[in-house]
Amino acid sequence: MANTAARALWEARTNGTKIPTDFDGCPVGEDEAYKIQSDMISVAGLDVIGWKIGATVEALFAVLGVEQPFLGPLFAKYTHVDGAEVSILPGHSLETEITIKLKSDLPARPTPYTRAELENVVAAIHPSFEIVGARFEGALAGAGYRVIADGGVNVGTVVGPAISNWGDYDLGNYPITLSVNGKSVAEGNSSVLLWDHVFDALAWCVSQPALATRGLCAGDIVMTGTCTGITPISPGDHAVADFGKMGEVRASFV
């Protein structure tokens, strides 16, 4: 049976509301936070189509109050195509990321995966946006394990065009520019991420206890972390991320 915190967080997500910062059952450790997250997935009753990875820049560990990156589930209901209009609330923010889609399973195993093995499971990469926002009151700074319990604070995902010739790009050092309402607001690079190469994020995922049983599955998408920081957005904004030769991803917010 799902716990009270899981139900409260999911109801807040579906209703567009917030629960108190110190909500009933607030996690005091990582394992407890992932248990709430797992229960929340059960409460949702929706298929998980992939995962986002948060805190993929080491400087964010102390800011958020976590010891390492974290996982959050992605659901089809909140995953949108390029150019979509996405409903947001004041206080939501935007991240620009490289997302990976898998063509075959990547089970959890004790032996680390090689880069060649990881390349063999990749179907495509995608320019993408993640919209983030907590379902609990207060700032994300210092929120710690609440962020994990709250599904990695994923609000929605916008997936841009599929890039199947990903071998043509240096994914360990790839520049990206974000514009909002026609104005450049952030420049970033995949080199800011903890991974030497974005495909290494797949190996990290399946090494986590939260995926020890499921692993990653064919068709899953994995968001590998923001390359342009965290940009506040408001209803009425229009965002475009320029991935150079990879193309662009676009979204409007309502």
C-alpha contacts under 8 A as a table, 3 or more apart, distances in Angstrom:
res1	aa1	res2	aa2	distance
1	M	39	D	7.81
2	A	6	A	6.42
2	A	7	R	7.00
2	A	36	I	7.85
2	A	39	D	4.92
2	A	40	M	7.09
2	A	42	S	7.26
2	A	43	V	6.79
3	N	6	A	5.51
3	N	7	R	6.60
3	N	36	I	7.06
3	N	39	D	6.80
4	T	7	R	5.27
4	T	8	A	6.12
4	T	24	D	7.15
4	T	25	G	6.95
5	A	8	A	5.09
5	A	9	L	6.10
5	A	23	F	7.05
5	A	24	D	6.05
5	A	25	G	5.40
5	A	26	C	6.94
5	A	36	I	6.74
6	A	9	L	5.29
6	A	10	W	6.23
6	A	36	I	5.28
6	A	37	Q	6.64
6	A	39	D	5.73
6	A	40	M	4.51
6	A	43	V	7.34
6	A	149	A	7.61
7	R	10	W	5.25
7	R	11	E	6.05
7	R	40	M	6.30
7	R	43	V	6.47
8	A	11	E	5.21
8	A	12	A	6.13
8	A	19	I	7.26
9	L	12	A	5.11
9	L	13	R	6.28
9	L	19	I	7.32
9	L	40	M	7.37
9	L	135	R	6.22
9	L	136	F	7.66
9	L	150	D	6.29
10	W	13	R	5.01
10	W	14	T	6.27
10	W	40	M	6.17
10	W	43	V	7.25
10	W	44	A	6.81
11	E	14	T	5.18
11	E	15	N	5.88
11	E	17	T	7.97
12	A	15	N	5.14
12	A	16	G	5.61
12	A	17	T	4.67
12	A	18	K	5.51
12	A	19	I	6.85
12	A	135	R	5.84
13	R	16	G	5.38
13	R	17	T	6.72
13	R	18	K	7.95
13	R	135	R	6.13
13	R	155	V	7.93
14	T	17	T	7.97
16	G	89	L	7.59
16	G	135	R	7.93
17	T	135	R	6.75
18	K	134	A	7.84
18	K	135	R	4.80
18	K	136	F	4.86
18	K	137	E	5.89
19	I	23	F	6.48
19	I	135	R	6.40
19	I	136	F	4.70
19	I	137	E	6.11
20	P	23	F	5.07
20	P	136	F	5.63
20	P	137	E	5.39
21	T	136	F	5.28
21	T	137	E	4.88
21	T	138	G	6.20
22	D	26	C	6.01
23	F	26	C	5.37
23	F	136	F	7.80
26	C	146	R	6.71
27	P	30	E	7.51
27	P	32	E	5.49
27	P	33	A	5.18
27	P	36	I	7.91
27	P	145	Y	6.09
27	P	146	R	6.38
27	P	149	A	7.33
28	V	32	E	6.79
28	V	33	A	7.46
28	V	145	Y	6.80
29	G	32	E	5.40
29	G	33	A	6.24
29	G	145	Y	6.36
30	E	33	A	4.99
30	E	34	Y	6.26
30	E	145	Y	6.01
30	E	148	I	7.64
31	D	34	Y	5.26
31	D	35	K	6.26
32	E	35	K	5.03
32	E	36	I	6.39
33	A	36	I	5.22
33	A	37	Q	6.27
33	A	145	Y	5.73
33	A	146	R	6.75
33	A	148	I	5.66
33	A	149	A	4.50
34	Y	37	Q	4.79
34	Y	38	S	6.00
34	Y	148	I	6.37
34	Y	149	A	5.89
34	Y	210	A	6.81
35	K	38	S	5.06
35	K	39	D	6.18
35	K	149	A	7.60
36	I	39	D	5.05
36	I	40	M	6.06
36	I	149	A	5.30
37	Q	40	M	4.93
37	Q	41	I	6.33
37	Q	72	G	7.88
37	Q	148	I	6.80
37	Q	149	A	4.63
37	Q	150	D	6.44
37	Q	151	G	5.76
38	S	41	I	5.14
38	S	42	S	6.50
39	D	42	S	5.02
39	D	43	V	6.21
40	M	43	V	4.92
40	M	44	A	6.13
40	M	151	G	7.91
41	I	44	A	5.10
41	I	45	G	6.55
41	I	46	L	7.19
41	I	48	V	7.96
41	I	73	P	7.76
42	S	45	G	5.38
42	S	46	L	7.79
46	L	75	F	6.65
46	L	76	A	7.90
47	D	75	F	6.22
47	D	76	A	7.17
48	V	51	W	7.89
48	V	73	P	6.20
48	V	74	L	5.69
48	V	75	F	5.01
48	V	76	A	7.25
49	I	73	P	7.70
49	I	74	L	5.71
49	I	75	F	5.55
49	I	76	A	6.25
49	I	219	G	7.28
49	I	220	D	5.14
49	I	221	I	6.50
50	G	73	P	6.12
50	G	74	L	5.06
50	G	75	F	7.24
50	G	216	L	7.71
50	G	220	D	4.51
50	G	221	I	4.54
50	G	222	V	5.58
51	W	71	L	6.33
51	W	72	G	5.48
51	W	73	P	4.61
51	W	74	L	5.17
51	W	220	D	7.72
51	W	221	I	6.48
51	W	222	V	4.97
51	W	223	M	6.40
52	K	71	L	5.69
52	K	72	G	5.17
52	K	73	P	6.37
52	K	74	L	6.71
52	K	152	G	7.36
52	K	154	N	7.75
52	K	222	V	5.69
52	K	223	M	4.56
52	K	224	T	6.67
52	K	225	G	7.43
53	I	56	T	6.84
53	I	69	P	6.53
53	I	70	F	5.56
53	I	71	L	4.79
53	I	72	G	6.52
53	I	152	G	7.73
53	I	222	V	7.51
53	I	223	M	5.99
53	I	224	T	5.68
53	I	225	G	5.78
54	G	69	P	5.48
54	G	70	F	5.20
54	G	71	L	6.35
54	G	72	G	7.68
54	G	152	G	6.63
54	G	224	T	7.99
54	G	225	G	6.03
55	A	58	E	6.95
55	A	60	L	5.57
55	A	61	F	6.39
55	A	68	Q	7.06
55	A	69	P	4.67
55	A	70	F	6.59
55	A	225	G	7.29
56	T	60	L	7.57
56	T	69	P	5.53
56	T	193	L	5.48
56	T	194	L	5.65
56	T	224	T	7.63
56	T	225	G	5.48
56	T	226	T	7.40
57	V	60	L	5.72
57	V	61	F	7.63
57	V	192	V	6.47
57	V	193	L	5.33
57	V	194	L	5.81
58	E	61	F	5.61
58	E	68	Q	7.77
58	E	194	L	6.97
59	A	62	A	6.40
59	A	63	V	7.00
60	L	63	V	4.88
60	L	64	L	5.91
61	F	64	L	5.51
61	F	65	G	5.66
61	F	66	V	4.94
61	F	67	E	5.73
61	F	68	Q	6.37
61	F	69	P	7.64
62	A	65	G	4.95
62	A	66	V	6.52
62	A	67	E	7.73
62	A	142	G	7.82
63	V	141	A	5.34
63	V	142	G	5.99
64	L	140	L	6.34
64	L	141	A	4.69
64	L	142	G	4.55
64	L	143	A	5.70
64	L	144	G	5.28
65	G	141	A	7.38
65	G	142	G	5.04
65	G	143	A	6.38
65	G	144	G	4.25
65	G	145	Y	7.51
66	V	69	P	7.56
66	V	144	G	5.32
66	V	145	Y	6.81
70	F	148	I	6.60
70	F	152	G	7.10
71	L	148	I	7.01
71	L	151	G	7.62
71	L	152	G	6.21
71	L	205	C	7.64
72	G	148	I	6.76
72	G	151	G	4.55
72	G	152	G	4.34
72	G	153	V	7.50
72	G	154	N	7.06
73	P	151	G	5.99
73	P	152	G	7.45
73	P	154	N	7.90
74	L	78	Y	7.33
74	L	79	T	7.32
74	L	154	N	7.56
74	L	157	T	8.00
75	F	78	Y	5.61
75	F	79	T	6.39
76	A	79	T	4.99
76	A	80	H	7.91
77	K	80	H	8.00
78	Y	155	V	7.04
78	Y	156	G	4.79
78	Y	157	T	6.36
79	T	156	G	5.78
79	T	157	T	4.72
79	T	158	V	5.98
79	T	159	V	7.33
80	H	84	A	6.15
80	H	86	V	7.91
80	H	156	G	7.51
80	H	157	T	5.93
80	H	158	V	4.65
80	H	159	V	6.22
81	V	84	A	5.72
81	V	158	V	5.55
81	V	159	V	5.32
81	V	160	G	6.49
82	D	158	V	5.93
82	D	159	V	5.61
82	D	160	G	4.71
82	D	161	P	7.11
82	D	249	V	5.80
82	D	250	R	5.69
82	D	251	A	6.63
83	G	158	V	7.94
83	G	249	V	7.06
83	G	250	R	4.70
83	G	251	A	4.65
83	G	252	S	6.96
84	A	158	V	7.21
84	A	250	R	7.38
84	A	251	A	5.21
84	A	252	S	6.33
85	E	251	A	5.99
85	E	252	S	4.69
85	E	253	F	5.49
85	E	254	V	6.59
86	V	156	G	7.73
86	V	251	A	7.19
86	V	252	S	6.24
86	V	253	F	4.90
86	V	254	V	6.00
87	S	235	P	7.60
87	S	253	F	5.77
87	S	254	V	4.82
88	I	92	H	6.53
88	I	155	V	7.93
88	I	234	S	7.37
88	I	235	P	6.42
88	I	253	F	6.32
88	I	254	V	6.14
89	L	92	H	5.89
89	L	234	S	7.18
89	L	235	P	7.09
90	P	233	I	7.60
90	P	234	S	5.85
90	P	235	P	7.35
91	G	133	G	6.81
91	G	232	P	6.82
91	G	233	I	7.30
91	G	234	S	7.47
92	H	131	I	6.74
92	H	132	V	5.71
92	H	133	G	4.76
92	H	232	P	6.19
92	H	233	I	6.07
92	H	234	S	7.24
93	S	131	I	5.67
93	S	132	V	5.33
93	S	133	G	6.53
93	S	230	I	6.14
93	S	231	T	5.24
93	S	232	P	4.18
93	S	233	I	5.23
94	L	129	F	6.70
94	L	130	E	5.85
94	L	131	I	4.76
94	L	132	V	6.35
94	L	230	I	5.73
94	L	231	T	5.03
94	L	232	P	6.22
94	L	233	I	6.52
95	E	129	F	5.58
95	E	130	E	5.09
95	E	131	I	6.40
95	E	132	V	7.64
95	E	225	G	7.96
95	E	226	T	5.18
95	E	227	C	7.40
95	E	228	T	6.48
95	E	229	G	6.24
95	E	230	I	5.36
95	E	231	T	6.60
96	T	127	P	7.70
96	T	128	S	5.96
96	T	129	F	4.75
96	T	130	E	6.51
96	T	178	L	7.39
96	T	225	G	7.84
96	T	226	T	5.17
96	T	227	C	5.83
96	T	228	T	5.80
96	T	229	G	7.65
96	T	241	A	6.99
97	E	127	P	6.34
97	E	128	S	5.28
97	E	129	F	5.97
97	E	130	E	7.29
97	E	223	M	6.55
97	E	224	T	6.45
97	E	225	G	5.64
97	E	226	T	4.82
97	E	227	C	5.78
97	E	228	T	7.87
98	I	125	I	6.66
98	I	126	H	5.79
98	I	127	P	5.19
98	I	128	S	5.98
98	I	198	V	7.70
98	I	223	M	6.32
98	I	224	T	6.01
98	I	225	G	7.31
98	I	226	T	7.92
99	T	125	I	5.54
99	T	126	H	5.03
99	T	127	P	6.41
99	T	128	S	6.26
99	T	159	V	7.65
99	T	221	I	6.53
99	T	222	V	5.50
99	T	223	M	4.41
99	T	224	T	5.99
100	I	122	V	6.91
100	I	123	A	7.73
100	I	124	A	6.10
100	I	125	I	4.50
100	I	126	H	6.38
100	I	199	F	7.77
100	I	221	I	5.43
100	I	222	V	5.14
100	I	223	M	6.53
100	I	224	T	7.57
101	K	122	V	6.04
101	K	123	A	5.56
101	K	124	A	5.35
101	K	125	I	6.06
101	K	126	H	7.81
101	K	219	G	6.23
101	K	220	D	5.76
101	K	221	I	4.39
101	K	222	V	6.53
102	L	105	D	7.27
102	L	121	V	5.53
102	L	122	V	4.60
102	L	123	A	5.10
102	L	124	A	7.17
102	L	217	C	7.12
102	L	218	A	5.20
102	L	219	G	5.18
102	L	220	D	5.55
102	L	221	I	6.44
103	K	121	V	5.44
103	K	122	V	5.66
103	K	123	A	4.75
103	K	218	A	4.85
103	K	219	G	5.75
104	S	121	V	5.19
104	S	122	V	7.54
104	S	217	C	6.33
104	S	218	A	3.99
104	S	219	G	7.13
105	D	121	V	7.03
105	D	215	G	7.69
105	D	216	L	5.74
105	D	217	C	4.21
105	D	218	A	4.67
106	L	121	V	7.16
106	L	206	V	7.45
106	L	215	G	6.06
106	L	216	L	4.96
106	L	217	C	6.13
106	L	218	A	7.74
107	P	206	V	6.80
107	P	214	R	7.14
107	P	215	G	4.50
107	P	216	L	6.02
107	P	217	C	7.62
108	A	206	V	4.86
108	A	207	S	6.34
108	A	211	L	7.07
108	A	212	A	5.58
108	A	213	T	7.17
108	A	214	R	7.55
108	A	215	G	4.98
108	A	216	L	7.78
109	R	112	P	7.29
109	R	206	V	7.58
109	R	207	S	7.43
110	P	207	S	7.78
112	P	203	A	6.95
113	Y	117	E	6.13
113	Y	118	L	6.66
113	Y	203	A	6.08
114	T	117	E	5.21
114	T	118	L	6.40
115	R	118	L	5.06
115	R	119	E	6.17
115	R	199	F	7.36
115	R	200	D	7.11
116	A	119	E	5.08
116	A	120	N	6.32
117	E	120	N	5.16
117	E	121	V	6.95
118	L	121	V	5.57
118	L	122	V	6.85
118	L	199	F	6.42
118	L	200	D	7.53
118	L	202	L	7.15
118	L	203	A	7.43
119	E	122	V	5.42
119	E	199	F	7.14
122	V	125	I	7.77
123	A	164	S	6.63
124	A	162	A	5.72
124	A	163	I	5.27
124	A	164	S	4.63
124	A	165	N	7.69
124	A	166	W	6.99
125	I	162	A	5.80
125	I	163	I	5.16
125	I	164	S	6.72
125	I	166	W	6.73
126	H	159	V	6.31
126	H	160	G	5.42
126	H	161	P	5.70
126	H	162	A	5.02
126	H	163	I	5.98
127	P	159	V	6.48
127	P	160	G	4.99
127	P	161	P	6.71
127	P	162	A	7.85
127	P	241	A	7.88
127	P	243	F	6.81
127	P	246	M	7.42
127	P	247	G	7.61
127	P	248	E	6.64
127	P	249	V	5.85
128	S	157	T	7.21
128	S	158	V	5.51
128	S	159	V	4.64
128	S	160	G	5.33
128	S	249	V	5.97
129	F	157	T	5.67
129	F	158	V	5.01
129	F	159	V	6.68
129	F	249	V	7.38
130	E	154	N	7.17
130	E	155	V	7.52
130	E	156	G	5.89
130	E	157	T	4.55
130	E	158	V	6.44
131	I	154	N	6.33
131	I	155	V	5.24
131	I	156	G	5.05
131	I	157	T	6.14
132	V	153	V	5.48
132	V	154	N	4.80
132	V	155	V	5.00
132	V	156	G	7.05
133	G	153	V	5.28
133	G	154	N	6.49
133	G	155	V	6.02
134	A	137	E	7.33
134	A	140	L	7.18
134	A	147	V	7.28
134	A	150	D	6.95
134	A	153	V	5.00
134	A	154	N	7.84
135	R	150	D	6.83
135	R	153	V	7.27
139	A	142	G	7.43
139	A	143	A	6.97
140	L	143	A	5.08
140	L	144	G	7.93
140	L	147	V	7.47
141	A	144	G	7.79
143	A	146	R	5.69
143	A	147	V	6.28
144	G	147	V	5.99
144	G	148	I	7.74
145	Y	148	I	5.24
145	Y	149	A	6.39
146	R	149	A	5.03
146	R	150	D	6.03
147	V	150	D	5.13
147	V	151	G	6.83
147	V	152	G	5.19
147	V	153	V	5.88
148	I	151	G	5.53
148	I	152	G	4.78
148	I	153	V	7.44
149	A	152	G	6.99
150	D	153	V	5.37
151	G	154	N	6.20
154	N	157	T	7.85
158	V	249	V	7.73
158	V	250	R	7.90
158	V	251	A	7.13
159	V	249	V	7.24
160	G	248	E	6.99
160	G	249	V	4.88
160	G	250	R	7.52
161	P	247	G	7.59
161	P	248	E	7.81
161	P	249	V	7.42
163	I	166	W	5.96
163	I	246	M	6.87
165	N	168	D	5.99
166	W	169	Y	5.71
167	G	170	D	7.69
169	Y	174	Y	7.55
170	D	173	N	5.59
170	D	174	Y	5.92
171	L	174	Y	5.44
171	L	190	S	6.67
171	L	197	H	5.73
171	L	198	V	6.16
172	G	190	S	5.79
172	G	191	S	5.40
172	G	195	W	7.54
172	G	196	D	5.52
172	G	197	H	4.27
172	G	198	V	6.37
173	N	189	N	6.14
173	N	190	S	5.26
173	N	191	S	4.70
174	Y	189	N	5.19
174	Y	190	S	5.16
174	Y	191	S	6.91
175	P	187	E	7.46
175	P	188	G	5.80
175	P	189	N	4.27
175	P	190	S	6.66
175	P	243	F	6.91
175	P	244	G	7.72
176	I	187	E	5.92
176	I	188	G	5.22
176	I	189	N	5.73
176	I	190	S	7.98
176	I	227	C	7.28
176	I	228	T	7.33
176	I	241	A	6.88
176	I	242	D	5.78
176	I	243	F	5.00
176	I	244	G	7.16
177	T	184	S	7.16
177	T	185	V	7.94
177	T	186	A	5.93
177	T	187	E	4.48
177	T	188	G	6.26
177	T	228	T	7.46
177	T	241	A	5.61
177	T	242	D	5.15
177	T	243	F	6.86
178	L	184	S	5.88
178	L	185	V	5.90
178	L	186	A	5.15
178	L	187	E	6.23
178	L	228	T	7.16
178	L	239	A	7.26
178	L	240	V	5.98
178	L	241	A	4.39
178	L	242	D	6.37
179	S	182	G	5.79
179	S	183	K	5.06
179	S	184	S	4.07
179	S	185	V	5.34
179	S	186	A	6.99
179	S	239	A	5.69
179	S	240	V	5.26
179	S	241	A	6.18
180	V	183	K	5.38
180	V	184	S	6.47
180	V	185	V	6.55
180	V	237	D	6.66
180	V	238	H	5.64
180	V	239	A	4.40
180	V	240	V	6.46
181	N	237	D	6.02
181	N	238	H	5.17
181	N	239	A	6.26
182	G	238	H	7.91
182	G	239	A	7.78
184	S	187	E	7.93
186	A	228	T	5.85
186	A	229	G	7.71
187	E	228	T	5.83
188	G	192	V	7.76
188	G	227	C	5.09
188	G	228	T	4.42
188	G	229	G	7.59
189	N	192	V	6.05
189	N	227	C	5.26
189	N	228	T	7.01
190	S	193	L	5.80
190	S	198	V	7.63
190	S	227	C	5.34
191	S	194	L	7.86
191	S	195	W	7.81
191	S	196	D	7.25
191	S	227	C	7.90
192	V	227	C	6.49
193	L	196	D	7.60
193	L	225	G	6.82
193	L	226	T	7.71
193	L	227	C	7.07
195	W	198	V	5.85
195	W	199	F	7.93
195	W	200	D	5.82
195	W	201	A	6.36
196	D	200	D	7.03
197	H	200	D	5.59
197	H	201	A	7.72
198	V	201	A	5.56
198	V	202	L	7.90
198	V	224	T	6.40
199	F	202	L	5.61
199	F	203	A	7.51
200	D	203	A	5.32
200	D	204	W	6.52
201	A	204	W	5.03
201	A	205	C	6.22
201	A	224	T	6.16
202	L	205	C	5.12
202	L	206	V	6.57
202	L	222	V	7.51
203	A	206	V	5.47
203	A	207	S	6.34
204	W	207	S	5.18
204	W	208	Q	6.75
205	C	208	Q	5.58
205	C	211	L	7.11
205	C	215	G	7.85
205	C	216	L	7.92
206	V	209	P	7.92
206	V	211	L	5.75
206	V	212	A	6.69
206	V	215	G	5.35
206	V	216	L	6.75
207	S	211	L	7.38
207	S	212	A	7.16
208	Q	211	L	5.66
208	Q	212	A	6.42
209	P	212	A	4.85
210	A	213	T	7.74
211	L	214	R	5.18
211	L	215	G	4.84
211	L	216	L	7.52
212	A	215	G	5.92
214	R	217	C	7.71
216	L	220	D	6.64
217	C	220	D	5.52
226	T	229	G	5.74
226	T	230	I	7.46
233	I	237	D	6.59
234	S	237	D	5.79
234	S	253	F	7.00
234	S	254	V	7.86
235	P	253	F	5.03
235	P	254	V	4.40
236	G	252	S	7.01
236	G	253	F	5.48
236	G	254	V	5.43
237	D	252	S	5.93
237	D	253	F	5.46
237	D	254	V	7.60
238	H	250	R	7.54
238	H	251	A	5.90
238	H	252	S	4.32
238	H	253	F	6.32
239	A	250	R	5.68
239	A	251	A	5.42
239	A	252	S	6.29
240	V	248	E	6.67
240	V	249	V	5.77
240	V	250	R	4.53
240	V	251	A	6.75
241	A	248	E	5.46
241	A	249	V	5.38
241	A	250	R	6.56
242	D	247	G	6.32
242	D	248	E	4.72
242	D	249	V	7.02
243	F	246	M	5.25
243	F	247	G	5.28
243	F	248	E	5.57
244	G	247	G	5.59
244	G	248	E	7.42
